[in-house]
Amino acid sequence: ALYYSAKDFKVYDFANGIADVYAKKIRLIGDPETRYREDPVRMLRAIRFATKLDMTIDAETKAPIKELAPLMANIPPARMFEEFLKLFMSGKALANFHQLRDYSLFQYFFPAVDQQLNRESNPYLADFINLAMKNSDYRVNNDQRVTPAFLFAAMLWYPMQEHMQRLNSETQLTPQDVFFAALSEIMSEQQRSIAIPKRFQAVMKDIWILQEKLSRRDGKRAFKALEHPKFRAGFDFLLLRAEIENADGQDNELQELAKWWEDFQHSNAVTQQVMVKSIVQNKTGARKNIRKRRKPRVKAASNQA
C-alpha cells in the first residue's frame, strides 16, 4: 500500500497504511468481498500476515471470510501446496491452524482431517495435530531442519488408521495389502486438495511403515529399523504418538516402546545385543505361560464290549 516515486524520491501512503502499521491492523484495500472474489487466496494471506506480524485482522476485512470460504474449492491443488508451505512451514503453523479452523478454511487443505475433527470421532486427533505443529514451530524458530512430509504424515495418520480399520472389517486382505490399499485411498483423496509432491509422499509412507517396524524388535529387525534412512523421522513420530495416546496414563505400551528405542539407539553394540535378546526371551516366556494356562485335554473313555 506504500508507493515510491522515482520522480521526487518520496514514499506516498494513499491507503493510510502507515496508520494501520502502528495500529497493528491488517486491512484490505478496497471492498473486501470484491477482493476475495478476485483472488480467494487473499483470505489465507490475511491470516498469514496477521499471525506472522502479530497483528489483528480489521473487522471489515474478516467479515466476509466465512461466507466466501467455499471459493477456496476452486484453487488448484498445486497452488494450495505452496500456500501450505507458507502457512505451516514458517514457524506459525499452530496459530495458522487455529485461525484456518475458526474461519472455516482448513477443510480446503485437509477435508478428511476436518471431518474427523468436526465429528470428534478420534480422541487423539486434535491433540496430536497441535503437538506436531508445536514441535514443528519450535524447530523452525530454532533453525532446525524440518520437512513438510512429517506434518503431512501427522495430519493424515488417524484418517489413515480409519481407512485401515474399515478395510480390515470389509475385506480379507493381508495386513500389508490393507496398508497399501488405505494409503492409495487416503492419498488419492488428499491430492484433490493439495498436490503433495511424490518425494514427500515417499517420506510419509516410510514414517508410517516404520511405526509397525519399530514395534518388532526381535532378531535382526531392530538393527534393520535403526539403519533405515528415515529412522529418526519415524522415531520422532513414535514419540509424538506415545505422548498423546498415553496421556491418560492407562496404557504405557507406546511409552515403553519409545523409551526402549531411545536407549537402544544410544547404546553400544554389546548392550544392543543384550536388549534384543531380552525381547526374544520375554516373548518365549510369554508363550510358555500361555501353554501352562491351557487346560489338559480329557481323553474320551473307550467303549468296552
Secondary structure per residue as TSV (DSSP state, phi and psi in degrees):
chain	resnum	aa	ss	phi	psi
A	1	A	-	360.0	-3.0
A	2	L	-	-102.3	138.9
A	3	Y	E	-121.9	127.7
A	4	Y	E	-99.8	129.9
A	5	S	E	-101.1	120.3
A	6	A	T	-76.3	-10.8
A	7	K	T	-76.9	-48.1
A	8	D	T	-118.0	7.9
A	9	F	T	58.2	40.6
A	10	K	E	-122.4	156.3
A	11	V	E	-103.8	127.2
A	12	Y	E	-108.8	137.7
A	13	D	-	-116.0	80.9
A	14	F	T	-74.4	-23.1
A	15	A	T	-108.2	16.7
A	16	N	-	59.0	37.0
A	17	G	H	-66.9	-35.2
A	18	I	H	-61.6	-41.1
A	19	A	H	-62.5	-39.3
A	20	D	H	-68.7	-34.5
A	21	V	H	-61.9	-47.0
A	22	Y	H	-67.6	-30.6
A	23	A	H	-84.3	-2.7
A	24	K	T	55.0	52.9
A	25	K	E	-127.5	135.4
A	26	I	E	-96.0	121.6
A	27	R	-	-137.1	132.4
A	28	L	-	-75.5	146.0
A	29	I	S	-83.3	126.3
A	30	G	S	90.2	-167.7
A	31	D	-	-75.0	120.1
A	32	P	H	-56.8	-43.8
A	33	E	H	-62.1	-41.4
A	34	T	H	-62.9	-43.7
A	35	R	H	-65.2	-40.5
A	36	Y	H	-68.1	-36.0
A	37	R	H	-69.5	-31.2
A	38	E	H	-65.8	-41.5
A	39	D	-	-152.0	99.8
A	40	P	T	-60.1	-22.8
A	41	V	H	-63.5	-17.3
A	42	R	H	-61.5	-25.6
A	43	M	H	-65.1	-40.9
A	44	L	H	-67.8	-38.6
A	45	R	H	-64.4	-38.3
A	46	A	H	-61.0	-44.1
A	47	I	H	-65.1	-44.2
A	48	R	H	-64.0	-42.8
A	49	F	H	-65.8	-38.9
A	50	A	H	-63.8	-44.9
A	51	T	H	-73.7	-39.0
A	52	K	H	-64.9	-41.5
A	53	L	T	-99.3	5.1
A	54	D	T	56.7	48.9
A	55	M	-	-116.8	173.6
A	56	T	E	-112.6	152.7
A	57	I	E	-87.3	129.5
A	58	D	-	-55.1	144.9
A	59	A	H	-56.3	-44.6
A	60	E	H	-68.7	-31.6
A	61	T	H	-71.4	-37.0
A	62	K	H	-89.3	-16.7
A	63	A	T	-55.0	-44.7
A	64	P	T	-84.0	-4.4
A	65	I	H	-60.5	-51.3
A	66	K	H	-59.9	-41.1
A	67	E	H	-66.7	-35.7
A	68	L	H	-95.8	1.7
A	69	A	G	-52.4	-37.3
A	70	P	G	-59.2	-16.5
A	71	L	G	-63.4	-21.3
A	72	M	G	-66.2	-19.6
A	73	A	G	-64.9	-18.1
A	74	N	G	-93.0	-1.2
A	75	I	S	-80.1	130.4
A	76	P	-	-58.9	142.0
A	77	P	H	-56.0	-33.1
A	78	A	H	-64.9	-39.3
A	79	R	H	-70.8	-34.3
A	80	M	H	-64.8	-31.8
A	81	F	H	-63.6	-43.3
A	82	E	H	-62.6	-40.2
A	83	E	H	-68.4	-34.5
A	84	F	H	-59.4	-45.7
A	85	L	H	-59.9	-42.7
A	86	K	H	-67.1	-36.8
A	87	L	H	-83.2	-35.8
A	88	F	H	-111.7	-5.0
A	89	M	S	-120.2	22.9
A	90	S	S	-116.8	10.8
A	91	G	S	91.1	5.3
A	92	K	-	-128.5	28.9
A	93	A	H	-60.2	-46.1
A	94	L	H	-63.8	-46.1
A	95	A	H	-63.9	-41.4
A	96	N	H	-67.3	-36.9
A	97	F	H	-57.9	-48.3
A	98	H	H	-67.5	-37.2
A	99	Q	H	-65.1	-44.5
A	100	L	H	-61.2	-39.6
A	101	R	H	-65.5	-42.0
A	102	D	H	-62.9	-35.0
A	103	Y	T	-97.1	11.8
A	104	S	T	61.0	34.2
A	105	L	-	-106.2	-17.9
A	106	F	G	-63.5	-32.8
A	107	Q	G	-60.6	-21.7
A	108	Y	G	-85.1	-6.0
A	109	F	T	-97.4	-49.5
A	110	F	-	-135.6	80.5
A	111	P	H	-60.1	-41.7
A	112	A	H	-65.6	-38.7
A	113	V	H	-67.4	-44.1
A	114	D	H	-60.6	-39.4
A	115	Q	H	-64.1	-43.4
A	116	Q	H	-65.3	-38.2
A	117	L	H	-64.6	-41.3
A	118	N	H	-68.3	-37.0
A	119	R	H	-77.5	-18.8
A	120	E	T	54.2	39.3
A	121	S	-	-80.8	-15.6
A	122	N	-	-124.6	122.8
A	123	P	S	-70.8	-15.5
A	124	Y	S	-102.3	-17.4
A	125	L	H	-56.8	-54.5
A	126	A	H	-61.2	-46.3
A	127	D	H	-65.5	-36.8
A	128	F	H	-64.5	-45.5
A	129	I	H	-64.0	-43.8
A	130	N	H	-59.4	-44.4
A	131	L	H	-67.6	-41.9
A	132	A	H	-61.0	-42.3
A	133	M	H	-72.0	-36.9
A	134	K	H	-60.9	-44.4
A	135	N	H	-66.4	-39.1
A	136	S	H	-63.5	-44.1
A	137	D	H	-60.5	-40.9
A	138	Y	H	-60.9	-44.3
A	139	R	H	-65.8	-43.6
A	140	V	H	-62.0	-45.2
A	141	N	H	-72.8	-11.6
A	142	N	T	-112.6	21.1
A	143	D	T	57.6	35.2
A	144	Q	-	-100.0	155.2
A	145	R	-	-68.8	138.8
A	146	V	-	-145.9	143.6
A	147	T	-	-118.8	140.6
A	148	P	H	-58.5	-28.0
A	149	A	H	-59.1	-35.2
A	150	F	H	-66.2	-43.9
A	151	L	H	-67.7	-39.3
A	152	F	H	-60.0	-43.3
A	153	A	H	-63.0	-40.2
A	154	A	H	-67.4	-42.6
A	155	M	H	-60.2	-43.1
A	156	L	H	-99.3	3.2
A	157	W	H	-60.2	-51.2
A	158	Y	H	-74.8	-37.3
A	159	P	H	-58.6	-36.9
A	160	M	H	-62.8	-42.4
A	161	Q	H	-63.5	-36.7
A	162	E	H	-64.0	-41.8
A	163	H	H	-62.4	-42.4
A	164	M	H	-65.2	-40.5
A	165	Q	H	-63.7	-40.1
A	166	R	H	-64.9	-44.5
A	167	L	H	-64.8	-36.6
A	168	N	H	-62.8	-35.8
A	169	S	H	-81.8	-23.7
A	170	E	H	-101.6	-17.9
A	171	T	-	-129.2	173.5
A	172	Q	-	-111.2	27.5
A	173	L	-	-70.5	154.6
A	174	T	-	-70.5	160.0
A	175	P	H	-54.5	-39.0
A	176	Q	H	-66.0	-43.0
A	177	D	H	-67.3	-36.0
A	178	V	H	-61.4	-44.2
A	179	F	H	-59.4	-49.6
A	180	F	H	-71.9	-30.5
A	181	A	H	-67.7	-43.4
A	182	A	H	-65.8	-38.6
A	183	L	H	-61.2	-43.8
A	184	S	H	-62.3	-41.9
A	185	E	H	-65.3	-50.4
A	186	I	H	-67.2	-37.2
A	187	M	H	-73.4	-35.0
A	188	S	H	-62.6	-42.6
A	189	E	H	-64.7	-45.2
A	190	Q	H	-67.9	-35.5
A	191	Q	H	-63.2	-20.7
A	192	R	T	-72.2	-17.9
A	193	S	T	-104.2	-47.6
A	194	I	S	-129.8	126.7
A	195	A	-	-81.5	89.3
A	196	I	-	-79.2	120.4
A	197	P	-	-58.6	150.8
A	198	K	H	-60.4	-32.1
A	199	R	H	-64.0	-30.5
A	200	F	H	-83.3	-32.4
A	201	Q	H	-61.3	-39.4
A	202	A	H	-63.9	-40.8
A	203	V	H	-68.3	-40.8
A	204	M	H	-56.0	-46.9
A	205	K	H	-61.1	-42.9
A	206	D	H	-62.2	-42.8
A	207	I	H	-61.1	-43.5
A	208	W	H	-69.1	-42.7
A	209	I	H	-62.9	-36.6
A	210	L	H	-64.8	-24.9
A	211	Q	H	-61.9	-36.2
A	212	E	H	-77.6	-40.1
A	213	K	H	-64.5	-36.6
A	214	L	T	-69.2	-19.2
A	215	S	T	-83.5	-11.0
A	216	R	-	-111.5	106.4
A	217	R	-	-118.5	1.2
A	218	D	S	-79.8	159.7
A	219	G	T	61.5	-131.7
A	220	K	T	-93.5	-0.1
A	221	R	H	-63.2	-39.2
A	222	A	H	-62.9	-41.5
A	223	F	H	-69.8	-36.6
A	224	K	H	-66.7	-40.3
A	225	A	H	-64.3	-40.2
A	226	L	H	-64.2	-31.2
A	227	E	T	-83.8	-5.7
A	228	H	S	-63.1	135.2
A	229	P	T	-56.7	-28.2
A	230	K	T	-107.3	24.2
A	231	F	H	-56.4	-45.5
A	232	R	H	-61.9	-41.9
A	233	A	H	-64.9	-42.4
A	234	G	H	-64.6	-39.3
A	235	F	H	-67.1	-44.0
A	236	D	H	-59.9	-37.5
A	237	F	H	-64.6	-41.5
A	238	L	H	-61.7	-39.6
A	239	L	H	-61.0	-41.6
A	240	L	H	-62.4	-46.3
A	241	R	H	-60.4	-43.2
A	242	A	H	-63.6	-39.8
A	243	E	H	-67.4	-38.3
A	244	I	H	-83.9	-49.9
A	245	E	H	-73.9	-15.1
A	246	N	T	-110.7	17.6
A	247	A	T	-64.4	-26.9
A	248	D	T	-80.0	-7.9
A	249	G	S	76.3	4.0
A	250	Q	S	-86.8	-26.9
A	251	D	-	-135.2	112.1
A	252	N	-	-107.0	19.5
A	253	E	H	-61.2	-46.4
A	254	L	H	-66.7	-37.3
A	255	Q	H	-64.4	-40.7
A	256	E	H	-64.9	-40.0
A	257	L	H	-64.3	-44.5
A	258	A	H	-63.3	-40.6
A	259	K	H	-64.8	-39.9
A	260	W	H	-60.6	-45.9
A	261	W	H	-69.9	-32.5
A	262	E	H	-61.9	-44.3
A	263	D	H	-71.0	-40.8
A	264	F	H	-62.0	-45.1
A	265	Q	H	-72.2	-15.8
A	266	H	T	-108.0	11.2
A	267	S	S	-99.9	160.9
A	268	N	-	-78.9	173.3
A	269	A	H	-60.8	-39.9
A	270	V	H	-64.8	-46.7
A	271	T	H	-63.4	-38.0
A	272	Q	H	-61.0	-42.5
A	273	Q	H	-61.7	-41.6
A	274	V	H	-63.9	-42.3
A	275	M	H	-63.3	-40.7
A	276	V	H	-67.2	-42.1
A	277	K	H	-62.3	-36.5
A	278	S	H	-65.6	-32.3
A	279	I	H	-64.2	-45.5
A	280	V	H	-63.4	-43.5
A	281	Q	H	-64.1	-39.7
A	282	N	H	-64.1	-40.8
A	283	K	H	-65.0	-41.8
A	284	T	H	-63.6	-43.0
A	285	G	H	-63.3	-38.9
A	286	A	H	-64.5	-40.1
A	287	R	H	-65.5	-39.1
A	288	K	H	-64.6	-40.5
A	289	N	H	-64.0	-37.1
A	290	I	H	-64.0	-42.5
A	291	R	H	-65.0	-36.7
A	292	K	H	-67.6	-32.5
A	293	R	H	-77.6	-14.4
A	294	R	S	-69.3	139.0
A	295	K	-	-73.0	141.7
A	296	P	-	-68.2	145.1
A	297	R	-	-71.0	141.9
A	298	V	-	-100.1	120.7
A	299	K	-	-72.2	138.4
A	300	A	-	-70.3	139.1
A	301	A	-	-66.6	137.7
A	302	S	-	-77.8	142.9
A	303	N	-	-71.8	130.1
A	304	Q	-	-104.3	143.8
A	305	A	-	-72.6	360.0
